[in-house]
Amino acid sequence: MDKMLSWKESRHRKPLLLWGARQVGKTWIMKEFGRLHYENTVYISFYNNSRMRRIFDDDYDVHRIISAIEINLHVTIHPDRSLLIFDEVQSAPRVVEALKYFCEDAPTYHVMAAGSLLGVALHEGISFPVGKVDELHLYPLSFREYLVAQGEERLAAALNDYSNREIRDHSERYKELLKEYYAIGGMPEVVSRFVEDRDFSEARDIQLSIVNQYEGDFGKHVKETELPRIRMVWNALPAQLAKENKKFFFGQIRKGARHKEFETAIQWLVDAGIVYRVNKVTKPAMPLKSYTDFSAFKLFMVDVGLLGAMSELDMESVLTGNDVFTEFKGALSEQYVHQQLISDTGYTPYYYSGDKSTYETDFMIQKGKNVVPLEVKSEVSLKSKSLRVFCEKFKPEKAIRISSADYMDQGWMMNVPLWAVSSI
């Protein structure tokens, strides 16, 4: 909301494109922003809406388009007092291309656009208006945002600094809420209903419904020849993440499977925003992007709660920490850390591993002028052999272990509590 307000008030405002997977709240936040900050909001969804799509067919004359929308919807669109929302734009390629002309020919109009499968549509030939749009990414609620949703604003505010004494004083409460977040995740509808009813089984039903909606998109938007591969990658994710070495192994999908066979399937899931790829780097040096090894990567899901649902992980196991949970805890913790890094810190995570995997890092980020290795420990056990070997070999200025222990600075390495990842 704050970023949207900055966009609204900017003298250099362009049409705003909102990225995010299905069900993360794009439509809600656009409408709510319009309700709060504009005299009126004109909302158009292009899903199954051929009448509105046809308005964009003739040409990209923005003033004609605005006039046609006003006539069709019986509304008035004021350049500086109305918010014009184009939703599900992956169903209307010409609307995406028209954003360029809104930027060039009608910059005083306030226009937002979003589409759950826009990344997929762009790969299929929609021309993207490069340099003519502002962009924001929407993710499931981070742990910090989950605390706010639970009415724990004070605990959420304390997370601004991982060394804050208040975090240590309330570590047991953080642990309790973090286990809950592992089970519930950050999908807005799941969190909203759980805050209202405190019903874990209802939360799981909603999670499974969202997973089914994602799988339904496979059948609607994928070529028949590619559909089996997408399903195979998708269904393999929980088992891949449960491995100690989380590098994606194609042989676990199907005997003899190769990267080339599944490249398109993986890219489709990434474009849909429901899977994230973390690439390996060949060297832990600046800038990390220059050393990307595209042939080795880990895949993570959009949300830790959906991972638990897909894995059929019993909610009570997560909450009580029994043996079933212990087996899968590392997978949930690494998924959780990835989710916080991309949604709450702005870092692009990579990972690094030596030839013999004696010093693999779970993640690696570029923090200012430093390359920082991150090790994730789901338990309080603080043995960090792999991280120590890495530090002895490459001598990074900083190294971070993320675990369920309190903040601790050991000189060569700093321990940050799992619940404070957002402040790294």
N, C-alpha and C positions, 0 to 999 in steps of 0.2 A: 504493500500500500504506500509506504514512504517513497519507494522508487517510482511508483506510478505518479505520485504527487509531484515529484521532482520533474518527471517527464512533462506533466501538464503545464508546469510553470516555466519550462525551458523556452528561451527565445529561438532555439535551434531545433525545436521539436519536429520529428518526422512521424509517420504512422508507426504505431507500436505493435510489434509482433510478439505474441506470448507463446513460448514453447512449453511443452509438458505432456506427460503421458495421459491417457484417458483416466478420468476419475481423480485427478489431483486438485481439481477446483478452479480450473481456468475460467469457465463460464461464470461461476459464482463470483469470483473476485472482480471480473470485469463489470458485471451488473452492479455489484455492491459499490464499486468505485464510482460508477455513474450515478448511482442513487445519492451518494454522499457529496459529490463534488460538482454536479452539473444540474442545470435546470431540467433537462430532459435527456433520456437515453433512448436511442433508436437501435434496437437489437435485431439482427438478421442472422438466422442459421441457414446455411446453404445445403444442409443434409436433406435430401429428398425435396428440394425446393427449386424446381425448374423455372418457376415464374420469376423468382428473383435472380436466378442465374442468367436468364435471357437478357436482363438489363445490361449486362456486361458484354454481350455478344457482338454488338455492332461496332463499337469503337471505344477508345479510352478517354472520351471527352468527359472530364470529371463533373463539370457543371450540368451536363445532360444526365449523367448517372444520378447525381444528387436530386435533381428535379424529378426523375423517374421514381426514385425511392419515395420521395415525399408524396407523389400522386398515388402510388400503389399502396402505401401504408397510411395515408391520411395524416401525415405528421409534418412538422416544420423543423428543419435542421438549421440551427444557428451556427455560424462559423466558430464562435468563441464560447457559446453557452450550451451546446449539445455535444453528447458523446455518441459517436457512430461506431457500433460494434459489428464486425463481420466474424461469425463463428463457423466452425467446421469448413474452413476454406479449402481443405484438401479436396472437397467435392466440387470446387469451382476454381479451376486453374487460372481463369482470366481475372478473378478477383485478386489473387496474389500478385499477378502482373500489374493490375491497376494501381496497387499501392505506390508504385513508382510515380504515377501521374498525380496521385493525391499529394505526394511530396513536392513535386515540381510545380504543379499548376494550381493547387489549392492548399497551401501550407497552413492557412489559418484554421482549417477544419481539424477537429480532434478525432482521430480514427484509431481504433484498436482492432487487431485480428488475431485469431487463434484457430488451431486445428489439431486434433489428437494425433492424426496420422500424417501431419504435414511433412515430416522428414521422409516418410515413405514416398509421398507424392512427388517431392522434389527429385528423388532418385529416379522417378519414372518420367521426368521430362518437363515438370513445371519450371518456368524461368523465374529464378529468384531475383528480386529487386535489390541487388547488391549495392550497399551504400545509401539506399533510399529509405531504409526503415531503422527504427530503434528496436532493440531486442531485449526481452527479459525471459528468464527461465523459472518455471514454477515446479517445485518438488513436493513430495509428501512432507508432512510436518517433521522437522528435526526434533531431537530429544528436547532441546531448549524450548521449542515451540509447544511440544507436548506438555511440558511442565506448566506453561502459561495456560493451555487448554484445561488443565487439571486444577487451575486456581492457585498454582504454586509460583506466583510471579517473583517472590523474593528469592526462591531457590534458582529460578531461571536467570535473574539478574546477577546473582553471585558468580555464574559461569563465565562472566566476561573476563575473568582472570583466574587461570588454573591454580595459581599459588595463593588465592584468597583463603584466609583462615576460616571463613564461614563455610567454605566447601568441606573442609576437614571436619568441622564441628557437626555437620549434618550428613556425613558419608553414609551412615546406615539408611537414612531416608532416601538418599540418591540411589543406593543399591536396590532398594525396594521398588522405586519408581522405574529404574532402568530395566529390571526384570519384567515389569508390567509392559514397558515400551517394546521389549523384545517380542512379547506375545501379541500386543495390539498393533504395533507399527505406527505409521504416520499417515495412512490414507484418511482424508478428511471425514468421510462418512463413517468410517469405522470408529475413529476417535470421538466424533460428535455423539454417536449413539452410545458408546461406552461411557463417556462422561455423564450422559443422561441416566443410563440404566445400570451401569456396573455389571453387565451381563457378558461374561467371557464367551459363552456359547453363541450368543447373538452376534458378537464381534467376529467370531470365526465364520459364521454363516455369511456375513457381509463380505468378508475377505474372499471366501470361495466364490461368491457371486461375481466379484471383480475379476478374479482369475478366469472365470468362465467367460466374462465379457471380452477379456484379452484374447482368449482362445477362439471366441466367436469371430474376432477380427481376422484371424488367420484365414478362416474359410471364406470370408467376404472379400478380402482384398489381396489374396495371394494366388498366383498361377497354380493350377492343379499339379503341375510337375514339381513345384517347389514346396508345396504344402507339407508332404511327409517329412522333409528335412527340417523345416521350421519346427514342427512338432517334436521331432527327435531332439533337437538342441534344447528346446524349452523344457521338455520333460527330464532332460539329463542334468539340468542346472543344480537341483538340490544335492544329487550325488557328487557332482563335480566340486561343489563348495564344501562338502563334508570331508573331502580328502585333506590330508595334512599338507600336501603340495597342491595348491589350488590352481596351478597352471592348467589351462583347458586341454584335456586329452581327448582327441577324436576317437581313439580306439575304444573308449568307454561308451561311446554312442553306438558304435557298431564295429565289429571286428574288421580290421583293414581299412577303416574310414580315414580319409585324408582331408587336410585343410581346404584344398581347392573345391572339393565336393560341397562343403558346408559354408563356404565364404558368403554366398548370397543370402543364405538362411540367417546367418549371424548378423549380417548387415541389416536385414529387414527388422530383426528384433531390436537392434540398436536404434535404427531410424524411427521405430515406433515409440521409443523412449521407455521401453519396459525392461531393457537390459542395458548394462553399461560395460564397456570394454576398458580394462586397465592394461596397457601395453608394457612389456618388458623394455628396459633400456640396456644397451650393450655396454654402457659405461656410466658410472655414477658421477657425471660431470655436467657443467653448465654449457648451454641450456639443455635441459633433459630432453626436450622435444627433438633435438638434433640427433639424439642417439636411440631413437625409437626402433625397436625390433618388432615389425608388424607380424612376424610369424609366430611369436610367443605372447600369450596374453591370458588374463583371467577374466571371467565374466561374472558380473554381479547383477542381482535383481534390483528393481526400482524401490523395493520396500522390504524391510526385515520381517514385518508381520505377514506379508504375502509369501515370503520364503517359508516361514513356519507353516502356513496353511498348505502350500504346495507339498511340503515335506510330510504332511499329516502328523506333525509334531503336536502331541497332546498339550493343550494350554497349561494344564496342571503341572506337567513335567517342567515347563519353563519357569513357572512360579515357585515351585517347591524345590527345584534343583535336584531331581532324582537322577538315577543312572542314565535314563534315556536322554535327559537333557545334557548331561555331562559329555556324552558321546558327540553331541551336535553343537555344543556350546561355542567351540572355536569358529565354526561356520557362521553362526549368528553374530558373534562378536566382530569378525572381519567384515561381514556384510554391513553391520551397524556402523563401524568406523568409516567404511567407504561412503555410506549414505550421508554421514555428518560432514565428511570432507567436501563432497561436491555441493551439498545444499547450504552449508552454514559457514564455509571458510573461503570458498572461491579458488582453492588449490585444484590443480589437475594432478591426480595421483598416478604414479607409475610404480613399477617394482623392479628389483634387480636381483639377479642370482648368479653366483659364480659357476664355473663349468662343472664343478663337483657338488654344487649346492651346499657348500659348507658355510656360506655366509649370505643366505638369501634374506632379503628384506621383504616384509609383508607389503609395505608401501614406501614410496619415495616421493617427496615433494620439493619444490623449488621455493624457498622462503627467502625473499630478498636476494642477496648475493650467495646464499648457501644452498647446497643440496642436503636435505635432511632425511635420513633413514628413519622409518617408523616401524616399530615392532608391536604387534598386538598380542596381548596375553589375556585370555579369558578368565584365568584364575589369579589368585594372589601370588602364586609361585613366581618368583622374580628372577629365576635363572635365565640369562640372556646370552647364551653361548654364541648363537649365530650373529647377534648384533655386536657382541664384543669382537668377534673375529673380523667382521666387516670394518669396525672402527679401527682396529689395529692395522688393517691393510690399507684403508683409504683415508684415515684420519680426518673425518668430517669435523667441522667446528661444533656442530650440534648433532645429537642423536636423541630420539625420543622413544621411550617404551610406554605403551598405553595399556594399563591394567586396572584391576579393581582395587589396587592399593592407592593410598593417598599420595599427594604431590611429594616428590623427593628429588633433590638435585645431588647427583653423585659425581659431579664433575664431568666425567667422560660421557655421561648419559643422564637424562632427566626422565623421571616417571611422572606421567600425567594420568589422572583418573579417567576411566572410560567415560564417565558422565561429563567430562570437561573437554572433550575433543573439539568442540566449537571454538575454544579460545586459543587453539594452537597457532 
